[in-house]
Amino acid sequence: MPRHTENMRALREILTGLTRETAWPQKNEVSRNIDIAMSHVAWTPAVGAAATDAAARCFEVLQIVSRASSGAEKRAVAIRDGLAAIDELERVLDASA
């Protein structure tokens, strides 16, 4: 099993367990897990692009979920988008491992 798999699992757990109160404080954990996952593979432009995209999309999820004005459907769509970004990052990391 690639060493970055644990970090991808942790990111998925973070996104699927978010509440309005806990969302934004998770930003450091999101960054940490992406950084650690990237440290297990050689850097390539594809890895950098996927990591940047995943971080941006995950931070967007944190912002949307933390807003009181965001409805359940908007939160669910954002979380699905964040999970898709994590899946893509994991695919790129797998290819680089």
VOPAGU-2260 file (C-alpha; in pm, 1 decimal, decimal comma):
REM VOPAGU-2260
SITE   aa  ch    i         X         Y         Z
SITE  MET   A    0       0,0       0,0       0,0
SITE  PRO   A    1     145,5     341,3     -92,8
SITE  ARG   A    2     243,8     554,2     204,7
SITE  HIS   A    3      22,4     844,3      95,9
SITE  THR   A    4    -292,6     630,1     121,9
SITE  GLU   A    5    -329,8     702,8     494,3
SITE  ASN   A    6    -325,4    1077,4     430,7
SITE  MET   A    7    -590,8    1044,5     160,7
SITE  ARG   A    8    -806,1     844,5     402,5
SITE  ALA   A    9    -760,3    1114,5     667,1
SITE  LEU   A   10    -865,2    1385,5     420,0
SITE  ARG   A   11   -1178,3    1191,1     329,1
SITE  GLU   A   12   -1264,0    1150,0     697,7
SITE  ILE   A   13   -1217,2    1521,3     757,9
SITE  LEU   A   14   -1449,3    1620,2     473,2
SITE  THR   A   15   -1719,3    1367,7     552,7
SITE  GLY   A   16   -1723,2    1458,2     922,9
SITE  LEU   A   17   -1751,0    1835,6     890,5
SITE  THR   A   18   -2005,6    2045,2    1073,8
SITE  ARG   A   19   -2054,7    2419,3    1057,1
SITE  GLU   A   20   -1862,1    2460,1    1381,6
SITE  THR   A   21   -1573,3    2226,7    1298,0
SITE  ALA   A   22   -1519,3    2304,0     929,3
SITE  TRP   A   23   -1288,4    2604,1     918,8
SITE  PRO   A   24   -1059,0    2489,9    1205,0
SITE  GLN   A   25    -974,6    2183,2     993,3
SITE  LYS   A   26    -777,9    2391,2     739,7
SITE  ASN   A   27    -443,9    2311,6     902,1
SITE  GLU   A   28    -517,9    1938,6     901,4
SITE  VAL   A   29    -613,1    1952,4     533,8
SITE  SER   A   30    -285,5    2127,3     449,6
SITE  ARG   A   31     -82,6    1893,9     667,6
SITE  ASN   A   32    -225,5    1579,2     511,4
SITE  ILE   A   33    -171,6    1705,3     157,2
SITE  ASP   A   34     187,0    1808,7     238,9
SITE  ILE   A   35     268,0    1474,6     399,3
SITE  ALA   A   36     110,8    1279,5     112,8
SITE  MET   A   37     319,9    1475,0    -137,9
SITE  SER   A   38     637,1    1404,8      58,7
SITE  HIS   A   39     601,5    1033,5     -19,1
SITE  VAL   A   40     642,4    1078,2    -395,6
SITE  ALA   A   41     873,9    1263,0    -629,8
SITE  TRP   A   42     745,2    1606,0    -723,1
SITE  THR   A   43     622,8    1645,6   -1079,5
SITE  PRO   A   44     415,1    1918,7   -1239,1
SITE  ALA   A   45     116,9    1679,4   -1232,7
SITE  VAL   A   46     161,6    1617,1    -858,8
SITE  GLY   A   47     190,9    1989,7    -791,4
SITE  ALA   A   48    -116,4    2070,5    -998,5
SITE  ALA   A   49    -327,0    1796,0    -838,3
SITE  ALA   A   50    -218,7    1898,0    -487,4
SITE  THR   A   51    -293,2    2264,8    -554,3
SITE  ASP   A   52    -633,8    2178,7    -697,7
SITE  ALA   A   53    -717,7    1945,1    -409,2
SITE  ALA   A   54    -615,4    2203,5    -150,0
SITE  ALA   A   55    -818,0    2478,6    -316,7
SITE  ARG   A   56   -1126,1    2261,2    -352,9
SITE  CYS   A   57   -1098,8    2130,4       4,1
SITE  PHE   A   58   -1064,4    2485,0     140,3
SITE  GLU   A   59   -1371,9    2581,3     -59,5
SITE  VAL   A   60   -1556,3    2294,2     110,2
SITE  LEU   A   61   -1445,6    2422,5     450,4
SITE  GLN   A   62   -1571,5    2771,6     368,2
SITE  ILE   A   63   -1907,0    2651,9     235,6
SITE  VAL   A   64   -1974,5    2413,8     523,0
SITE  SER   A   65   -1878,7    2675,1     783,6
SITE  ARG   A   66   -2126,5    2932,7     647,5
SITE  ALA   A   67   -2457,2    2950,6     829,6
SITE  SER   A   68   -2625,8    3047,7     503,1
SITE  SER   A   69   -2520,3    2729,5     320,2
SITE  GLY   A   70   -2802,9    2482,2     283,4
SITE  ALA   A   71   -2767,4    2106,8     316,6
SITE  GLU   A   72   -2766,5    2052,1     -59,1
SITE  LYS   A   73   -2494,6    2310,7    -118,3
SITE  ARG   A   74   -2283,5    2154,1     156,8
SITE  ALA   A   75   -2333,2    1805,1      10,8
SITE  VAL   A   76   -2234,3    1919,3    -338,8
SITE  ALA   A   77   -1923,5    2091,4    -203,1
SITE  ILE   A   78   -1820,9    1782,4      -7,0
SITE  ARG   A   79   -1865,5    1562,0    -315,9
SITE  ASP   A   80   -1648,5    1802,7    -513,5
SITE  GLY   A   81   -1380,9    1795,4    -244,7
SITE  LEU   A   82   -1386,8    1416,5    -235,3
SITE  ALA   A   83   -1348,6    1408,3    -614,2
SITE  ALA   A   84   -1040,9    1631,4    -583,1
SITE  ILE   A   85    -895,2    1397,2    -322,6
SITE  ASP   A   86    -961,5    1099,4    -551,4
SITE  GLU   A   87    -781,0    1275,7    -836,3
SITE  LEU   A   88    -487,4    1365,4    -612,2
SITE  GLU   A   89    -461,7    1006,1    -496,1
SITE  ARG   A   90    -468,8     883,7    -856,3
SITE  VAL   A   91    -181,4    1118,0    -946,6
SITE  LEU   A   92      14,0    1020,9    -634,8
SITE  ASP   A   93     -38,4     651,2    -713,0
SITE  ALA   A   94      97,3     706,7   -1063,0
SITE  SER   A   95     402,1     886,6    -920,6
SITE  ALA   A   96     478,8     636,7    -644,1
